[in-house]
Amino acid sequence: DAGVTQSPTHLIKTRGQQVTLRCSPKSGHDTVSWYQQALGQGPQFIFQYYEEEERQRGNFPDRFSGHQFPNYSSELNVNALLLGDSALYLCASSLRGHEQYFGPGTRLTVT
Amino acid sequence: RKEVEQDPGPFNVPEGATVAFNCTYSNSASQSFFWYRQDCRKEPKLLMSVYSSGNEDGRFTAQLNRASQYISLLIRDSKLSDSATYLCLGTGFQKLVFGTGTRLLVSP
């Protein structure tokens, strides 16, 4: 039974560019949440998708957007990258928003 | 005031010790709580859910005190392998909120 997978593992982008991160949930899960984690901080909630719709959102600007596909996989898009967007981006899946299981994350560096 | 607060530590304890962490929350409408463990540069791993009646899993005990708005995690008989950062997660604030984490260092 595959757990949560994310791609890519690492990514280097230039300020102003756009990035897309991908997540496949754990088998049987239907909800995907995205988090940003800066070094030494707890994960910050970006948004959550269920039934292909954004259900909850944290305090992130509209530059952060997402999508959930019919197979429950999800993408996180960030436009107009800033240096401050450099972080570990974590995806977590759950069944209807209950216990969440995390993927290994994508480490994004913006130069 | 942060919605979920934790003492960042570090908590330095010897092997075999009992250690407890608290996590306070500000929104009384919060619904569910969880404890996660995170090793350096790894993803958080679910340790246990927290139930109102309290719950135990081996050496770990979690409790929720809704009146005082905090949750706790008790680790008995600490092992070297328990060294990690422990994060609490609260849901029901119209979003999901993690604390900043408490670092635990268990020494021989």
Interface residues (C-beta under 8 A of the other chain):
Chain A: S33 Y35 Q41 G42 P43 Q44 F45 Q48 Q56 R57 G58 L90 G97 H98 E99 Q100 Y101 F102 G103 P104 G105
Chain B: Q6 S32 F34 K42 E43 P44 K45 L46 S49 L87 L89 T91 Q94 K95 L96 V97 F98 G99 T100 G101
